[in-house]
Amino acid sequence: FLALAALAGAYAAPASAQSTGTRLACSAAGAQDFSMDARYEDRRGRRKFDASFEAAPNLGFVAGQRVAVSIGGVSVGQMTLARDPANGDITGDLEFDTRRDEGNPFPANFPNVARGTSVVVGTIGCALN
């Protein structure tokens, strides 16, 4: 996960792709074995946002725990952590999508997002690039 997050950490679409939309992403790793990543996309009127969290077992995170997510200093929701039965990791995810069939609309207070906007999941955060 950390290697994948590192690869996605500073992704920005090439100029040709940006003419039809925006793609921003970032990732961060904690001092111990936990990390987060976030992605925002705005393409031809469809917006998507995703923030994910992952922690090794026994770091104090537990299944059922709710973790706050903020963007640009604005609280946009919480994710509920769950235990991955395959490896015991504690994971969480929060997603928003303007496509109605996805069933997870953006909250009314979702801020404008641009390069450099902060995303914080619990106590760990990064800046979208």
Secondary structure, 3 states (H helix, E strand, C coil): CHHHHHHHCCCECCHHHHCCEEEEEEEEECCCCEEEEEEEEEECCEEEEEEEEEECCCCCCCCCCEEEEEECCEEEEEEECEECCCCCCEEEEEEEECCHHHCCCCCCCCCCCCCCCEEEECCEEEECC
